[in-house]
């Protein structure tokens, strides 16, 4: 049982501000993912939760108890690191026993607990091995095991899958999700991989330059990004962006007007449209036509990614399950107005 | 082909001569230590005998000097290793004001001619009653090696990944436990090397015990060997025997710590 609340957290190293007045509320039993590019402050956020870093100002509450200046070992958190951080001179068993030994548990209990966790993670036959004799996937399982034996209130995971190859990564990702479902504990997971974030997170918090950009369910942040940064950071291939200047008192693409509330006050808007929301056939009168030339076609297994350029030379990407056209064809595609996301000059999203 | 072969021969000839230059004193030492007293100089003795060793090893003065040498060298070695761990950890992991200045100060001390401090130390030791005591020698020898020990151990600690330290802290180890369970075990290879280096330096140190001790029953073997060059004649065979005994602890330590030495000198700690 543990919720996490970060109140007005600011963290500075010397004169560099890494976190700027960060506010975050993570619910009990939630799988919360902190997503951001490298240098955005997501690991610092995690370290302040763990107690490895102290914020310059602000408070951290666990279950409304202020733990800002608590030592890491008093916080009841377990942490998993990107480089596994197994103790190289101890075998797997001793690695997993370490946190329990520090808490002076009896050997019987330690033994029972390790066997239990080793069974869940399928690492029973590895218990006598040294970390250097493990593959990346095995090492990360052991690191996970070392966190699990402790029965912590909160799990903190710092890019735990980044060093693994694709197949093992998706496998452990699945296991992680199942473990979370079984344990019903609070997980805070840091990653720069947006797909991982959307797959794992009950909610995702997107961080940039030490500022939380948006917090929401994966669907929310993907479909209703609060600003251009979030829109661009999520989704693969990247969202298509069209910048429009005011023309004849309105905004138009291909002769079709784009409107919304208070648009007359704006001089410039930006339209974001996800690759899967560019249609090859018109759906409604408000859909905006684009004359495009097909440049390339990529088969993805379930469909195609079409790379095309508009007559202004802008490169766009379309996801489609049909591809009855060839490279070099000139066709008309339509921006699905219903799914188009509009941004003002500052890059904040605006209502249609 | 011939050119290459010629070069090969010349190189090996030079190397062999060099090796001989280094080996001859050792061979002479070994031969001399098994010779009777009348055999002086670099000649093949008429008979081989164990008498020099027997004489040295039954002489309680010499035995005592070996014992004193061991106590003083080992004592000073452990003193400096134990006192190096803390500063090395702090220098490696904590940030504080004037850290770089202090660290450079330590580095400067590693090359400082500490023997120049022997005279003030001598007077200080007389005033404080440390003069002519084993503890006094251990303290001075220990401090002598402390800067280089701190420096080397700090570099060894630097190689331990930060995430491992962080993991141990989150796992519930405080600074001290993290030091005992993580840092020191991971630095064992370096520590083994340091123990050998310190021991060999202390064991071979002549000046410090020579100046800080006066009672002959406290003199370590390094000083005792010197006493062979007495007023009347030099017993070269016994001198040689004691010299060989003198080299044994260092050689034994090297053999025991070989595994760690190789590890320490060929890559250190791997995560």
Interface residues (C-beta under 8 A of the other chain):
Chain A: X47 X50 X51 X52 X71 X72 X73 X77 X78 X79 X81 X82 X83 X85 X86 X87 X88 X89 X98 X99 X102 X103 X131 X132 X146 X150 X156
Chain B: X161 X163 X164 X166 X167 X168 X169 X170 X171 X172 X173 X174 X177 X181 X182 X185 X186 X269 X270 X271
